[in-house]
Amino acid sequence: MTTAADLIKKTYRPSMTVGQVYARPYGSTAPLTEIGNVLELTLEHKENVIKQADMTVLGGGTHAEVRRVEDVSISMKLADLNITNLARATLGTVQGIDSGTVTDEPHTPVAGGLLRLAHIAPTAVVVKKGADAASATVVASSNTYEARAEGVYVLPGATLAAGEKWWISYSYGEQAVIEALTTKAAELELSFGGLNEADGGRPCVVDVYRVSQSVSKQLALINDKFGQLDVAGTVLKDPTKTGVGISRFYRQTVA
């Protein structure tokens, strides 16, 4: 029968891990939830080394040194650009908008210009023109405008009267709005449920108690590759973890 002592003494343990990453706000009692496909997850230690030269002999050398961990950082490449990941990576606040309809949204058309509607992906679009909504008449879409996800595009060849007013009615589906750079960096508790593919799929679970996540280095909007969010963060001390030999930063458990 294998014991914990046998496990600790085991020498053969090549590592190539995959697995799920879970997160929740630091200090929260909410459940840890999956954040999606994480392409890379790395913990990095930065060390401050203070050395004292050996001045007693020819040739020098080191008489003494002190090593202190100066910083612990974490980096992730997120493949799933879901609303939660996007909001955390852009320091954004999220507003959920249920599906609905808009009646007679006012606009002033310009040939070759986009009329950016209050909601995206409009359907059942009806455009009317007139001095007011009550007396306005329907505009035929042919050779005049196109309904697009971003709004109503007025075609370059559209014939418009000076100061013409449009009144646009449409339906829209549920959507989320992320207002970027409107909040502070998120502090998260992370848990990695790793499986070691190089060692029979043995589990390796890492709990990182308190992470201050950075804003994403970039947000690629046009790209010929799969999009991803590159985020980093600092592993902060968790003052709730106490006791001799108990880490205040992270813990790794292997089987």
GUGUMAR-387150 format. One record per residue (C-alpha): x negated, y, z negated. Coordinates in steps of 0.05 Angstrom, whole numbers, padded with zeros to 5 digits, always signed. Each point is the difference from the previous one (the first is absolute). Example, Ala and Ser with C-alpha at 12.3 -4.5 7.8 and 13.67 -1.06 7.14 Angstrom:
BEGIN
-00246-00090-00156;-00027+00069+00013;
***
This chain:
BEGIN
+00000+00000+00000;-00028+00068+00021;-00006+00051-00056;-00007+00076+00001;-00074-00010-00017;-00008-00042+00063;+00034+00054+00041;-00046+00054-00028;-00062-00041+00016;+00022-00016+00071;-00054+00022+00050;+00034-00013+00067;+00048+00058+00012;-00006+00032+00069;+00051+00055+00008;+00046+00024+00056;+00064+00026-00030;+00068+00019+00026;+00063+00017-00039;+00052+00049-00022;-00012+00068-00032;+00052+00025-00049;+00008+00070-00030;+00042+00041-00047;-00008+00069-00032;-00050-00002-00057;+00035-00005-00067;+00065-00023+00032;+00041-00060-00021;+00025-00009+00071;-00017-00065+00034;-00064-00005+00041;+00021+00000+00073;-00036-00021+00064;-00030+00057+00040;-00007-00041+00064;-00058-00025+00042;-00066+00026-00028;-00057-00011+00050;-00056+00017-00049;-00002+00009-00076;-00066+00018-00033;-00023+00019-00069;-00066+00039-00002;-00044+00016-00060;-00045+00061+00000;-00058-00004-00050;-00042+00054-00032;-00070-00027-00014;-00045+00039-00047;-00073-00023+00001;-00060+00017-00043;-00067-00006+00033;-00055-00044-00030;-00058+00048-00011;-00044-00049-00040;-00033-00035+00059;-00027+00014+00068;+00050-00011+00056;+00061+00023-00038;+00063-00040-00003;+00063+00004-00043;-00006+00001-00075;+00075+00001-00014;+00065+00011+00035;+00074+00011-00016;+00056-00019+00047;+00068+00030-00008;+00061-00008+00045;+00015+00070+00026;+00062-00015+00041;+00045-00057+00023;+00037+00012+00064;+00050-00040+00042;+00014+00003+00075;+00056-00031+00041;+00019-00005+00073;+00076-00003+00003;+00030-00032+00062;+00073+00012-00019;+00018+00073+00007;+00063-00007-00040;+00033+00060-00034;-00031-00013-00068;-00071-00008+00028;+00008+00062+00044;+00026+00042-00057;-00056-00021-00047;-00053+00010+00054;+00024+00070+00019;+00018+00024-00070;+00071+00004+00024;+00070+00002-00029;+00054-00042+00032;+00072+00016+00015;+00046-00055+00025;+00055+00021+00048;+00060-00044+00013;+00030-00006+00069;+00051+00052+00020;+00024+00048+00053;-00013+00073+00017;+00051+00045+00033;-00018+00062+00041;-00072+00010-00022;-00019+00068+00030;-00060+00009+00047;-00025+00047+00053;-00026-00040+00060;-00062+00016+00041;-00015-00037+00064;-00056-00049-00011;+00005+00006-00076;+00019-00048-00056;+00058+00014-00046;-00024-00033-00065;+00063-00026-00034;+00010-00004-00076;-00003-00077+00005;-00039-00047+00045;+00023-00054+00048;+00067+00031+00018;+00054-00042+00033;+00068+00018+00031;-00028+00068+00017;+00049+00053+00025;-00025+00068+00021;+00046+00060+00008;-00015+00071+00022;+00036+00064-00018;-00001+00061-00044;+00030-00040-00058;+00013-00073-00014;+00075+00006+00004;+00001+00026+00072;-00062-00038+00025;+00005-00048+00059;-00037-00066+00010;-00066+00002+00038;-00014-00059+00046;-00065-00034-00017;-00019-00013+00073;-00056+00047+00021;+00009+00041-00064;-00026-00037-00061;-00024-00066-00028;+00015-00028-00069;-00066-00024-00031;-00020-00027-00068;-00030+00068-00019;+00060+00041+00024;+00032+00026+00064;-00049+00017+00056;+00023+00054+00048;-00023-00020+00070;-00045+00050+00036;+00050+00007+00057;+00060+00015-00044;+00040+00061+00020;+00012+00043-00062;+00034+00067-00010;-00037+00054-00039;+00012-00009-00074;+00039-00064+00011;+00021-00036-00064;+00005-00076-00007;+00039-00038-00052;-00024-00072-00009;+00038-00056-00034;-00030-00069-00012;-00005-00060-00046;-00063-00023-00035;-00023-00062-00039;-00032-00005-00068;-00069+00031-00005;-00053+00022-00049;-00035+00067-00002;-00070+00005-00030;-00021+00070-00020;-00076-00005+00001;-00047+00032-00050;+00055+00018-00049;-00022-00040-00061;-00062-00022-00038;-00039-00063+00011;+00035-00063-00023;-00027-00039-00059;+00013-00074+00012;-00008-00067-00032;-00022-00052+00051;-00001-00075+00000;-00032-00043+00054;+00024-00072+00007;-00058-00029+00038;-00009-00068+00031;-00070-00024+00016;+00001-00031+00069;-00072-00022-00007;+00014-00040-00063;+00064-00039+00012;+00047+00059-00008;-00016+00007-00074;+00032+00061-00032;-00039+00062-00020;+00043+00054-00032;-00027+00070-00013;+00037+00051-00043;-00022+00072+00007;+00033+00038-00056;-00002+00073+00021;-00017+00028+00070;+00003+00072+00023;+00014-00008+00074;-00028+00050+00050;+00034+00031+00059;-00010-00039+00065;-00063+00018+00038;+00041+00007+00063;+00069-00014+00028;-00006-00023+00072;+00062+00022+00039;-00022-00021+00070;-00044-00062+00003;-00012-00059+00046;-00012-00045-00060;+00041-00023-00059;+00009+00057-00049;-00027-00005-00071;-00008+00044-00061;-00070+00005-00030;+00008+00020-00073;-00048+00000-00058;+00004+00015-00073;-00034+00002-00067;+00010-00054-00051;+00013+00038-00064;-00005-00024-00072;+00065-00028-00028;+00002+00021-00073;+00054-00051-00016;-00050-00057+00009;-00037-00011-00066;-00042-00053-00034;-00070-00029+00002;-00017-00027+00069;+00065+00028+00030;-00009+00041+00064;+00034+00067+00006;-00009+00000+00075;+00016-00067+00033;+00002-00075-00012;-00013-00059+00047;+00029-00069-00014;-00020-00060+00042;+00022-00073+00000;
***
